[in-house]
Each structure stands twice: as structure tokens, then as C-alpha cells.
Amino acid sequence: PSEDEGSRERSREGRRRRKHSRRDRDDSRDRERRRRRNRSRSRSRDRRKDRERDRDRRRDRDRRDRDRDRDRDRDRDRDRRRRRDDRDRDRECEEDPAEETAEQREAREKKEKEDRERRARRMKKHWKWFKKTEEELSEKKKYKEHGDLEEKQKAASLTHQEIKPHSNSEMIEITLNDRLGKKVRVKCNQDDTVGDIKLLAAAQLGTKPEKIRIQKWYTIYKDHIRLGDYEIHDNMNLELYYN
């Protein structure tokens, strides 16, 4: 009897487990269906919002186009009426010069004279300004060229002893190469700074020291640091770049 009761209990437990598993599958299936339905609804809602937004944009664009066309037509009609009135007035004056009174003729001549004088003053003022501007530009150009020439001559006359008169260490020679293939050889010593090297190189290139920079690979040399600190030795090649 105990075995029969145990088998019945196991069968009831199995039926209960299968029932719960079917219920879980049904619940999961229902959840999946609701999720799909909600997702389709959200997609349709988004599509509806996109359609409404596009419709509003088209309506606003059409309204702007209509307003612009209406303003353009109104301006064109106004200009056309103004030109027609001016043309009719000129035609009347040309066709009927005898009907023009003395006061009208005097006013017309006075207006024409004022217009001629105003145009003459404007042209004279413009010519004076143009001539003055041209002279100032030529003077500035001559002054700039003269200043650059003096600076280049002064820089080219510099030597190492003028820059470093008390340098007693061993002299070395380094080569600076720019991207265009130009080589600049500079004689210096280990106690010189990078700024001194830039000054000597600028003297040979005819430019200002602050317009160039010296570096090796990705290391940009600072002006206040000595060559010995950078371990720059004799016959070393460095890179020269223009700022």
C-alpha cells in the first residue's frame, strides 16, 4: 500500500509540474504577444508622428513660399507702377515742352544742375580718397621693404663671436634641413642655447628668429635650453620649420 501511495503521489506531483509548466509557457507566450503588439503600436505611432511632422513642414514651407511670392509680386507691381508713372511724366515733358511754364522749367534746370554738382563732388571725393589710399599703400610698402632689407643686412652681418663673445668651449657644426631641401650649416658650441642657433640660422636665411623652430623628430627644442642639455653633438642634422 505504501508503494501505491508513493506512486500516486509522484503521479500527482508530475501532473502538477506539467500543469505549471504549461501555465508558464502560456504566460510567456502571452507576454511575447503583448510585447509584439505594443512594439507594432509604437512603430505605427512613430510613423504617424513622422507623417504629421512632414505635413506640418510642408504646410509651413508652402506658406513661406506663398508669402514670398506675394511680396515679390507686390514689389514688382509697385516698381512697375512707379516706372510707368515716371515714363508718363517724362513723355509729357518731352511731348509738350511748350506747355511747360517758366517756374517748371526753372525748377527742372535747378534740379539738373544740383544733380550734376552732386555727381561731380562725389567723383572728386572718390578720386581724392583713391589717390590718397594709393599713396599711403606705396609709402607703407616702401617703408616695409626698406625695414626688412635693413633687418636682413643686420642679421647677415652677425657672427658667432658677436652673439657669444665669451664662449670658450669646443666648436661644433650642426646642419638644419627644412622641408624644401635647403640646408643651413651653423657653427656653435655646447654652451650655446637653441635661441642662439635660431639667431644664426635666421641671419643666413634672412628672416626673424621667432619665425623658425628647430626640432628633431617630434621634440621641439626650447630657446632657453643649452645644446649640451639636448645632447646635440658635432655634425648632427636637425629639422628646421617655419612658423
The 8 nearest C-alpha neighbors of each residue, nearest first, counted from 0:
[[1, 3, 2, 4, 5, 6, 7, 8],
 [0, 2, 4, 3, 5, 6, 7, 8],
 [1, 3, 5, 0, 4, 6, 7, 8],
 [4, 2, 0, 6, 5, 1, 7, 8],
 [3, 5, 7, 1, 2, 6, 8, 0],
 [6, 4, 8, 2, 3, 7, 9, 1],
 [7, 5, 9, 3, 8, 4, 10, 2],
 [8, 6, 10, 4, 9, 5, 11, 3],
 [7, 9, 5, 11, 6, 10, 4, 12],
 [8, 10, 12, 6, 7, 11, 13, 5],
 [11, 9, 13, 7, 12, 8, 6, 14],
 [12, 10, 8, 14, 13, 9, 15, 7],
 [11, 13, 9, 15, 10, 14, 16, 8],
 [14, 12, 10, 16, 15, 11, 9, 17],
 [13, 15, 11, 17, 16, 12, 18, 10],
 [14, 16, 12, 18, 13, 17, 11, 19],
 [17, 15, 13, 19, 18, 14, 12, 20],
 [18, 16, 20, 14, 19, 15, 13, 21],
 [17, 19, 15, 21, 16, 20, 14, 22],
 [20, 18, 22, 16, 21, 17, 23, 15],
 [19, 21, 23, 17, 22, 18, 16, 24],
 [22, 20, 24, 18, 23, 19, 25, 17],
 [21, 23, 19, 25, 20, 24, 26, 18],
 [24, 22, 20, 26, 25, 21, 19, 27],
 [25, 23, 21, 27, 26, 22, 28, 20],
 [24, 26, 28, 22, 23, 27, 29, 21],
 [27, 25, 23, 29, 28, 24, 22, 30],
 [26, 28, 30, 24, 29, 25, 23, 31],
 [29, 27, 25, 31, 26, 30, 24, 32],
 [30, 28, 26, 32, 27, 31, 25, 33],
 [29, 31, 27, 33, 32, 28, 34, 26],
 [32, 30, 34, 28, 29, 33, 35, 27],
 [31, 33, 29, 35, 34, 30, 36, 28],
 [34, 32, 36, 30, 35, 31, 37, 29],
 [33, 35, 31, 37, 32, 36, 38, 30],
 [36, 34, 38, 32, 33, 37, 39, 31],
 [35, 37, 33, 39, 38, 34, 32, 40],
 [38, 36, 40, 34, 39, 35, 33, 41],
 [37, 39, 35, 41, 40, 36, 34, 42],
 [40, 38, 42, 36, 41, 37, 43, 35],
 [39, 41, 37, 43, 38, 42, 44, 36],
 [40, 42, 44, 38, 43, 39, 45, 37],
 [43, 41, 39, 45, 44, 40, 46, 38],
 [42, 44, 46, 40, 45, 41, 47, 39],
 [43, 45, 41, 47, 42, 46, 40, 48],
 [46, 44, 48, 42, 47, 43, 41, 49],
 [45, 47, 43, 49, 48, 44, 42, 50],
 [46, 48, 44, 50, 45, 49, 43, 51],
 [49, 47, 45, 51, 46, 50, 52, 44],
 [50, 48, 46, 52, 47, 51, 53, 45],
 [51, 49, 47, 53, 48, 52, 54, 46],
 [50, 52, 54, 48, 49, 53, 55, 47],
 [51, 53, 49, 55, 54, 50, 48, 56],
 [54, 52, 56, 50, 55, 51, 57, 49],
 [53, 55, 51, 57, 52, 56, 50, 58],
 [56, 54, 58, 52, 53, 57, 59, 51],
 [57, 55, 53, 59, 58, 54, 60, 52],
 [56, 58, 60, 54, 55, 59, 61, 53],
 [57, 59, 55, 61, 56, 60, 54, 62],
 [60, 58, 62, 56, 61, 57, 55, 63],
 [61, 59, 57, 63, 62, 58, 56, 64],
 [60, 62, 64, 58, 59, 63, 57, 65],
 [61, 63, 59, 65, 60, 64, 58, 66],
 [64, 62, 66, 60, 65, 61, 67, 59],
 [63, 65, 61, 67, 62, 66, 68, 60],
 [64, 66, 68, 62, 63, 67, 69, 61],
 [67, 65, 69, 63, 64, 68, 70, 62],
 [66, 68, 64, 70, 69, 65, 63, 71],
 [67, 69, 71, 65, 66, 70, 64, 72],
 [68, 70, 66, 72, 67, 71, 65, 73],
 [71, 69, 73, 67, 72, 68, 74, 66],
 [72, 70, 68, 74, 73, 69, 75, 67],
 [71, 73, 75, 69, 70, 74, 68, 76],
 [72, 74, 70, 76, 71, 75, 69, 77],
 [75, 73, 77, 71, 76, 72, 78, 70],
 [74, 76, 72, 78, 77, 73, 71, 79],
 [77, 75, 79, 73, 74, 78, 72, 80],
 [76, 78, 74, 80, 79, 75, 73, 81],
 [79, 77, 81, 75, 80, 76, 82, 74],
 [78, 80, 76, 82, 77, 81, 75, 83],
 [81, 79, 83, 77, 78, 82, 84, 76],
 [80, 82, 78, 84, 83, 79, 77, 85],
 [83, 81, 85, 79, 84, 80, 86, 78],
 [82, 84, 80, 86, 81, 85, 87, 79],
 [85, 83, 87, 81, 86, 82, 80, 88],
 [84, 86, 88, 82, 87, 83, 89, 81],
 [85, 87, 83, 89, 88, 84, 82, 90],
 [88, 86, 90, 84, 85, 89, 83, 91],
 [87, 89, 85, 91, 86, 90, 84, 92],
 [90, 88, 92, 86, 91, 87, 93, 85],
 [91, 89, 87, 93, 88, 92, 94, 86],
 [90, 92, 88, 94, 89, 93, 95, 87],
 [91, 93, 89, 90, 95, 94, 96, 88],
 [94, 92, 90, 91, 95, 96, 89, 88],
 [93, 95, 91, 92, 90, 96, 89, 97],
 [94, 96, 97, 98, 92, 93, 91, 99],
 [97, 95, 99, 98, 92, 93, 94, 91],
 [96, 98, 95, 99, 100, 94, 92, 93],
 [97, 99, 96, 95, 100, 92, 94, 91],
 [100, 98, 96, 97, 103, 104, 101, 95],
 [101, 99, 103, 102, 104, 98, 97, 105],
 [100, 102, 104, 103, 105, 99, 106, 98],
 [101, 103, 105, 100, 104, 106, 99, 107],
 [104, 102, 106, 100, 105, 101, 107, 99],
 [105, 103, 107, 101, 106, 102, 108, 100],
 [104, 106, 102, 108, 103, 107, 101, 109],
 [105, 107, 103, 109, 104, 108, 102, 110],
 [106, 108, 104, 110, 109, 105, 103, 111],
 [109, 107, 111, 105, 110, 106, 112, 104],
 [110, 108, 106, 112, 107, 111, 105, 113],
 [109, 111, 113, 107, 112, 108, 106, 114],
 [112, 110, 114, 108, 113, 109, 107, 115],
 [113, 111, 109, 115, 114, 110, 108, 116],
 [112, 114, 110, 116, 115, 111, 117, 109],
 [113, 115, 111, 117, 112, 116, 118, 110],
 [114, 116, 112, 118, 113, 117, 119, 111],
 [117, 115, 119, 113, 118, 114, 120, 112],
 [116, 118, 114, 120, 119, 115, 113, 121],
 [117, 119, 121, 115, 116, 120, 122, 114],
 [118, 120, 116, 122, 117, 121, 123, 115],
 [121, 119, 123, 117, 122, 118, 124, 116],
 [120, 122, 118, 124, 119, 123, 125, 117],
 [121, 123, 125, 119, 124, 120, 126, 118],
 [124, 122, 120, 126, 125, 121, 119, 127],
 [125, 123, 127, 121, 126, 122, 120, 128],
 [124, 126, 122, 128, 123, 127, 129, 121],
 [125, 127, 129, 123, 124, 128, 130, 122],
 [128, 126, 124, 130, 129, 125, 131, 123],
 [127, 129, 131, 125, 126, 130, 132, 124],
 [130, 128, 126, 132, 127, 131, 125, 133],
 [129, 131, 133, 127, 132, 128, 126, 134],
 [132, 130, 128, 134, 133, 129, 127, 135],
 [131, 133, 135, 129, 134, 130, 128, 136],
 [132, 134, 130, 136, 131, 135, 129, 137],
 [135, 133, 137, 131, 136, 132, 138, 130],
 [136, 134, 138, 132, 137, 133, 139, 131],
 [135, 137, 139, 133, 138, 134, 140, 132],
 [136, 138, 140, 134, 135, 139, 141, 133],
 [139, 137, 135, 141, 140, 136, 142, 134],
 [140, 138, 142, 136, 137, 141, 143, 135],
 [139, 141, 137, 143, 138, 142, 136, 144],
 [142, 140, 138, 144, 143, 139, 145, 137],
 [143, 141, 139, 145, 140, 144, 146, 138],
 [144, 142, 146, 140, 145, 141, 139, 147],
 [143, 145, 141, 147, 146, 142, 148, 140],
 [146, 144, 148, 142, 143, 147, 141, 149],
 [147, 145, 143, 149, 148, 144, 142, 150],
 [148, 146, 150, 144, 149, 145, 151, 143],
 [147, 149, 145, 151, 146, 150, 144, 152],
 [150, 148, 152, 146, 151, 147, 153, 145],
 [149, 151, 147, 153, 148, 152, 154, 146],
 [150, 152, 205, 154, 148, 153, 149, 155],
 [153, 151, 155, 149, 150, 154, 148, 156],
 [152, 154, 150, 156, 151, 155, 149, 157],
 [153, 155, 202, 151, 156, 152, 157, 150],
 [154, 156, 202, 152, 153, 157, 203, 151],
 [155, 157, 153, 154, 152, 158, 202, 151],
 [158, 156, 154, 155, 161, 153, 159, 202],
 [159, 157, 161, 160, 156, 162, 199, 155],
 [158, 160, 162, 161, 163, 157, 187, 199],
 [161, 159, 164, 163, 162, 158, 165, 166],
 [162, 160, 158, 159, 164, 163, 157, 165],
 [161, 163, 159, 160, 164, 158, 195, 157],
 [162, 164, 160, 165, 166, 161, 159, 191],
 [163, 165, 160, 161, 166, 162, 159, 167],
 [166, 164, 163, 167, 160, 162, 161, 168],
 [167, 165, 163, 164, 168, 190, 188, 160],
 [166, 168, 165, 169, 188, 170, 190, 164],
 [169, 167, 166, 188, 170, 189, 190, 187],
 [170, 168, 188, 171, 167, 189, 187, 166],
 [169, 171, 188, 187, 168, 186, 172, 189],
 [172, 170, 233, 188, 187, 186, 169, 173],
 [171, 173, 186, 233, 234, 185, 187, 184],
 [172, 174, 234, 235, 185, 184, 236, 233],
 [175, 173, 184, 236, 183, 237, 235, 185],
 [174, 176, 237, 183, 238, 239, 182, 236],
 [177, 175, 182, 238, 239, 181, 237, 180],
 [176, 178, 239, 179, 181, 180, 240, 238],
 [177, 179, 180, 176, 240, 181, 239, 238],
 [180, 178, 177, 181, 176, 182, 240, 239],
 [179, 181, 178, 177, 176, 182, 175, 183],
 [180, 182, 177, 179, 176, 183, 178, 175],
 [183, 181, 176, 175, 180, 174, 184, 177],
 [182, 184, 175, 174, 185, 176, 200, 181],
 [185, 183, 174, 173, 175, 182, 172, 186],
 [184, 186, 173, 172, 187, 174, 183, 200],
 [187, 185, 172, 171, 173, 170, 184, 188],
 [186, 188, 171, 170, 172, 185, 191, 159],
 [189, 187, 170, 171, 190, 191, 169, 168],
 [188, 190, 227, 226, 191, 168, 225, 187],
 [189, 191, 188, 225, 226, 192, 227, 168],
 [192, 190, 225, 189, 188, 226, 195, 187],
 [191, 193, 225, 194, 195, 224, 226, 223],
 [192, 194, 222, 196, 195, 224, 197, 225],
 [193, 195, 222, 197, 192, 196, 198, 223],
 [196, 194, 198, 192, 193, 197, 191, 199],
 [197, 195, 193, 199, 198, 194, 200, 192],
 [196, 198, 194, 200, 208, 195, 199, 201],
 [197, 199, 195, 201, 208, 196, 200, 202],
 [198, 200, 202, 196, 201, 197, 195, 203],
 [201, 199, 197, 203, 202, 198, 196, 204],
 [200, 202, 204, 206, 198, 208, 203, 199],
 [203, 201, 154, 155, 199, 205, 200, 204],
 [204, 202, 200, 201, 205, 155, 199, 183],
 [203, 205, 201, 202, 206, 200, 183, 155],
 [206, 204, 151, 202, 203, 201, 155, 154],
 [205, 207, 201, 204, 208, 151, 202, 210],
 [206, 208, 210, 209, 201, 205, 211, 198],
 [209, 207, 198, 201, 197, 210, 211, 206],
 [210, 208, 207, 211, 212, 242, 197, 206],
 [209, 211, 242, 208, 207, 241, 212, 206],
 [212, 210, 241, 242, 209, 240, 208, 239],
 [213, 211, 240, 239, 241, 214, 242, 210],
 [214, 212, 239, 238, 220, 219, 240, 237],
 [213, 215, 219, 238, 220, 218, 237, 216],
 [216, 214, 218, 237, 238, 217, 219, 213],
 [215, 217, 218, 214, 238, 219, 237, 213],
 [216, 218, 215, 219, 214, 220, 238, 213],
 [217, 219, 215, 214, 216, 220, 213, 221],
 [220, 218, 214, 213, 217, 221, 215, 212],
 [219, 221, 214, 213, 218, 222, 193, 212],
 [222, 220, 223, 224, 193, 219, 194, 213],
 [221, 223, 194, 193, 224, 192, 220, 195],
 [222, 224, 221, 192, 194, 193, 225, 220],
 [225, 223, 192, 222, 221, 193, 226, 228],
 [226, 224, 192, 228, 227, 191, 190, 193],
 [225, 227, 229, 189, 231, 228, 192, 191],
 [228, 226, 230, 189, 229, 225, 231, 190],
 [227, 229, 226, 230, 225, 224, 231, 189],
 [228, 230, 226, 227, 231, 225, 224, 220],
 [231, 229, 227, 228, 232, 226, 189, 225],
 [232, 230, 226, 229, 227, 235, 233, 189],
 [233, 231, 235, 230, 234, 171, 173, 227],
 [232, 234, 171, 172, 235, 173, 231, 170],
 [235, 233, 173, 172, 232, 236, 174, 171],
 [234, 236, 173, 233, 232, 174, 237, 231],
 [237, 235, 174, 175, 173, 234, 238, 176],
 [238, 236, 175, 215, 174, 214, 176, 235],
 [237, 239, 176, 214, 175, 213, 215, 177],
 [238, 240, 177, 213, 176, 175, 212, 237],
 [241, 239, 212, 211, 177, 213, 242, 238],
 [240, 242, 211, 210, 212, 239, 177, 213],
 [241, 210, 211, 240, 212, 209, 239, 208]]
